[in-house]
Amino acid sequence: MTATATHCPYCALQCAQALTPAPAGVSVAARDFPTNRGGLCQKGWTSGSVLQAQDRLTAPLLRDARGDLQPVSWEDALDHVAGRLARIRGEHGADAVAVFGGGGLTNEKAYQLGKFARIALGTANIDYNGRFCMSSAAAAANRSLGVDRGLPFPLGDLGTADAVLLLGSNVAETMPPFVQHLAGARAPGGPRSPCSTSCSPRDSRTRATSRSAPRAWTLCAARWPRGGPSEPSASAESPPRRCGTPPVSWPWRARRGAVPVRSS
């Protein structure tokens, strides 16, 4: 069967994958792409399972006169939505309609959604589900670095950086394919002696992959339990700790559905 080239529907890393129809649903395979370089995280490997969810909608639903949802054709559903939008715009103006996107949209879909909102609907009200979680980060980045949220450069550029500072981010668990882009900054030696530093109140797997940790971070992290309430907390007087060889291996690229595991 022919595979369909697409991207993972979850986070904004947009890892490339290929979907192939299978007897049990859909088979997922990783594709080479600048962001994931042929790897996927657990969410990507299992993304095909949502197509078989028992509560997944497979047809448009429209309420009847009694208020019950009934399946209808796509033509009837689109005509109903277009008619309602036209009526609302006519009665209350174009800005009475709002559009809500999501971080899982590809760049192309996000672009099309923006054009649809501003040109087809004529509304200025368009937002997405990252507003509350990213607005504070955008404000902080603008004030400190002069850049908006997100990466203003390709992920591949991280490997050539002199230093990478991760603030409150645990990409080793939330975006495992992202971590390979930090390999150049973690490598010891070299003409620039680069380093990757994680600044977080938690002793996370991302910090474990970092090559060095400054004293300021250590004193901050020492006030929280490392790994959970079952592990003893370090005191604020603890000497600064340095990361040596990263104690985390990354087999997710080599086998299906693997997650980061701590090596001995």
Secondary structure, 3 states (H helix, E strand, C coil): CCCEEEECCCCCCCCEEEEEEECCEEEEEECCCCCCCCCCCHHHHCHHHHHHCCCCCCCCEEECCCCCEEECCHHHHHHHHHHHHHHHHHHHCHHHCCEEECCCCCHHHHHHHHHHHHHHCCCCCEEECCHHHHHHHHHHHHHHCCCCCCCCCCHHHHHHCCEEEEECCCHHHHCHHHHHHHHHHHCCCCCCCCEEEEECCCCCHHHHHCCCCCHHHHHHHCCCECCCCCCCECCCCCCCCCCCCCCEECHHHCCCCCCCEECC
